[in-house]
Amino acid sequence: MKRGIKFLPAIAIAFSLAACNQTTDKTVKITQQSDFPAPPVAAVKPVDFTEFGTKRTDNYFWLKEKTNPEVIDYLKAENAYCDTVMKSTVPLQEKLFAEMKGRIKETDETVPQLSNGYYYYSRTEEGKQYRINCRKKGSVSAPEEVIFDVNRMAEGKQAYIFAGYDISTDNKLVAYASNETGSYADFTLRVRDLETGSDLPFSMDKVQGFAWANDNKTIFLYHRQRCFTCLQGLPPCTRLGYP
C-alpha cells in the first residue's frame, strides 16, 4: 500500500508532462485580414441635397438604384467577399441555426385579442416562413376566418415582406402593406374586400404608414415623398371610390 502511494506523484507528473506536450505541439492559427482578398470598395459619387437651408452631401446615393448594373455588380462582389471570409464558419453557422430552430415552437398561435366584435390572432405552421392572420366573430370558438395567409402571398416571389394591416370600422375592408423588394423603406398599400377575398382596384406605392377614417372610405397615409403633406397643403389621405 505504501509503495503504491510513493509512486502516485511520479505518475501524476508523467501525465501532466504528456498533456503539456500535446498542447504545445498543437498550434491554433488566428486568421488575419491579410489572409483574405481585399474587400470591394464602393465608388464615391457625390450628390448634394439642400433641405431647410442646410446642404449635405451623400457620396453613396447612387447605391439606391436597384436596377443599375453597377450597383448589382457591387452587391454581388460584397456577397462573394462575405462568402469567402465566412467560409470556415459554415459548419458552425449550420449548427447554431439547427440549435436555435430546435428551440422554437414552429406550430404556434398568438393569444386572440378582441377588437370591434372580432377576435384577432395569428398562427404559424411547421415548415412555413410566414404567419397566417385570422379572426373569429364574437367568440374564440367561432369558425376561423383567414384574413391573410402570407405563405400563399409569398409563393413564387424572390422576396416578400408583409408589413401589417388595418381593418375598417365596419369590418368589411382591410388595408394592408407589402412589397416584393425586401426593403423596409417603403411598401405598396392595397385594400381587400373581406367578403369576397379579392383586392379592390386600388394601390399606392411608397407608403410607410396608414389608418382608416371612420367613414370606411378614407385612408390616412404617410407617403415617403409626402412627408410634409400638411405643410405643403397636400391631402394626407386618399378616398376610395366605393360605397
C-alpha positions in Angstrom: 0.0 0.0 0.0 2.7 2.4 1.0 4.7 1.6 -2.2 1.8 2.5 -4.3 1.4 5.8 -2.6 5.1 6.6 -3.2 4.6 6.2 -7.0 1.4 8.4 -7.3 3.3 11.7 -7.5 5.6 10.3 -10.3 2.5 9.1 -12.3 0.8 12.4 -11.9 3.9 14.2 -13.1 4.1 11.9 -16.1 0.5 12.6 -17.2 1.0 16.3 -16.7 4.0 16.4 -18.9 2.2 14.4 -21.6 -0.7 16.8 -21.5 1.6 19.8 -21.8 3.4 18.2 -24.8 0.1 17.7 -26.6 -0.9 21.3 -26.0 2.3 22.8 -27.1 2.5 20.7 -30.2 -0.9 21.9 -31.4 -0.9 25.5 -32.7 -4.0 27.5 -33.5 -3.9 29.8 -36.5 -5.6 33.1 -35.9 -7.0 34.4 -39.2 -5.8 37.9 -40.2 -7.2 40.3 -42.7 -4.2 39.8 -44.9 -5.3 36.1 -45.3 -8.2 37.3 -47.5 -8.5 39.3 -50.7 -9.2 43.0 -50.5 -12.9 43.8 -49.9 -14.8 45.6 -52.7 -14.9 49.4 -52.4 -17.9 51.3 -53.5 -17.2 54.2 -55.8 -17.6 57.7 -54.4 -20.2 59.7 -56.4 -21.2 62.8 -54.5 -24.8 64.0 -54.7 -25.7 67.3 -52.9 -29.1 67.9 -51.2 -30.4 71.0 -49.6 -33.2 70.9 -47.0 -34.2 73.6 -44.7 -31.3 75.8 -45.8 -28.7 73.1 -45.0 -26.6 71.4 -47.6 -25.5 67.8 -47.2 -23.5 65.5 -49.5 -24.2 61.8 -49.9 -21.3 60.0 -51.6 -23.2 56.8 -52.0 -26.7 57.9 -53.0 -26.2 56.0 -56.3 -26.4 52.7 -54.4 -30.2 53.1 -54.1 -30.6 52.5 -57.8 -31.6 48.8 -57.6 -31.7 48.2 -61.3 -28.4 49.9 -62.0 -25.9 47.1 -63.3 -23.1 48.8 -61.5 -25.0 48.6 -58.2 -25.9 44.9 -58.8 -22.2 44.1 -59.6 -21.1 45.8 -56.4 -23.6 43.9 -54.3 -22.5 40.6 -55.9 -18.9 41.4 -55.1 -19.9 42.2 -51.5 -21.7 38.8 -51.2 -18.8 36.9 -52.7 -16.4 38.6 -50.3 -18.6 37.7 -47.4 -18.8 34.1 -48.5 -15.0 33.9 -48.7 -14.4 35.4 -45.3 -17.1 33.4 -43.6 -16.4 30.1 -45.3 -14.6 28.5 -42.4 -17.6 29.2 -40.1 -20.2 27.5 -42.3 -20.4 24.3 -40.2 -20.8 26.4 -37.0 -23.5 28.5 -38.7 -25.4 25.4 -39.6 -25.0 24.0 -36.1 -26.2 27.3 -34.5 -29.2 27.6 -36.9 -30.3 24.0 -36.1 -30.0 24.6 -32.4 -32.0 27.8 -32.5 -34.6 26.3 -34.7 -34.9 23.4 -32.4 -35.8 25.7 -29.6 -38.6 27.3 -31.5 -42.2 26.1 -31.4 -42.9 26.2 -35.2 -46.6 25.4 -34.9 -47.9 28.1 -32.6 -50.7 30.7 -32.1 -50.9 34.1 -30.5 -53.5 34.9 -27.9 -56.7 36.2 -29.5 -57.5 39.9 -29.0 -61.0 41.3 -29.1 -61.5 44.3 -31.4 -64.8 45.7 -32.7 -66.6 42.4 -32.3 -63.9 40.1 -33.7 -61.1 38.1 -32.0 -57.9 38.6 -34.0 -54.9 36.4 -33.8 -52.1 34.9 -36.0 -50.7 31.4 -36.2 -47.7 29.7 -37.7 -47.3 26.2 -39.1 -44.2 24.0 -39.1 -42.0 24.3 -42.2 -43.6 27.6 -43.3 -41.9 31.0 -43.1 -44.8 33.4 -42.7 -47.7 33.9 -40.4 -51.4 33.3 -41.1 -53.5 36.2 -39.9 -57.0 35.2 -38.7 -60.1 36.3 -36.9 -63.2 34.8 -35.3 -66.5 36.7 -35.0 -67.9 37.1 -31.5 -66.3 34.1 -29.8 -63.0 32.2 -29.8 -65.0 29.1 -30.6 -66.5 30.6 -33.8 -65.3 29.4 -37.2 -61.9 30.7 -38.3 -61.7 33.4 -41.0 -58.3 33.6 -42.6 -57.6 37.3 -43.5 -54.1 36.7 -44.9 -52.2 33.6 -45.5 -48.9 35.3 -46.1 -47.3 32.0 -47.1 -49.5 31.9 -50.2 -49.0 35.5 -50.9 -45.2 35.0 -50.9 -45.3 31.9 -53.2 -43.1 32.2 -56.3 -41.5 35.5 -55.2 -37.8 36.0 -54.5 -38.6 38.3 -51.6 -41.7 39.3 -49.8 -42.4 41.4 -46.7 -45.8 41.8 -45.2 -45.8 45.0 -43.2 -49.2 44.8 -41.5 -52.9 45.6 -41.9 -55.8 47.7 -40.6 -59.5 46.8 -40.6 -62.2 49.3 -41.5 -64.6 50.2 -38.7 -67.5 48.3 -40.5 -65.2 45.2 -40.6 -65.7 44.8 -44.4 -62.4 46.1 -45.8 -58.8 45.6 -44.8 -55.9 47.9 -45.9 -52.5 46.2 -46.0 -49.0 47.0 -46.9 -46.4 44.7 -48.5 -43.6 44.6 -51.0 -41.6 42.2 -53.2 -38.3 44.1 -53.0 -37.2 43.0 -49.5 -36.8 46.7 -48.5 -38.1 48.0 -45.2 -38.1 51.6 -46.6 -41.5 51.6 -48.2 -44.4 49.4 -49.2 -47.3 49.2 -51.6 -50.7 49.9 -50.0 -53.7 47.8 -51.1 -57.3 47.2 -50.0 -59.0 43.9 -49.8 -62.8 43.1 -49.6 -63.1 40.7 -46.7 -66.5 39.4 -48.0 -65.1 38.4 -51.4 -61.4 37.9 -50.5 -60.4 40.0 -53.6 -58.3 43.2 -53.7 -60.0 46.4 -54.9 -58.5 48.1 -58.0 -56.5 50.5 -55.8 -52.9 50.6 -54.9 -50.3 53.2 -53.9 -46.5 52.7 -53.7 -44.0 54.2 -51.3 -46.4 54.2 -48.3 -44.9 54.0 -44.9 -48.0 54.2 -42.6 -51.7 54.2 -42.9 -55.0 54.2 -40.9 -58.7 54.1 -41.7 -61.1 57.0 -41.1 -64.4 56.2 -39.5 -66.3 56.7 -42.8 -64.9 53.3 -44.1 -63.9 55.1 -47.4 -60.9 57.3 -46.4 -57.4 56.1 -45.6 -55.0 58.5 -43.9 -51.5 57.6 -45.1 -47.9 58.5 -44.7 -46.2 58.7 -48.1 -42.4 58.6 -48.4 -42.4 61.5 -50.9 -45.0 63.5 -49.0 -43.5 63.6 -45.5 -44.8 67.1 -45.0 -48.1 66.9 -46.8 -49.9 69.1 -44.2 -47.2 71.8 -44.5 -47.4 71.7 -48.3 -51.2 71.8 -48.4 -51.4 68.4 -50.0 -54.2 66.0 -48.8 -52.7 63.5 -46.3 -55.3 60.9 -47.2 -56.9 59.1 -50.1 -60.6 58.4 -50.6 -61.7 55.1 -52.2 -64.3 55.5 -54.9 -66.5 52.8 -53.5 -69.8 53.0 -51.5 
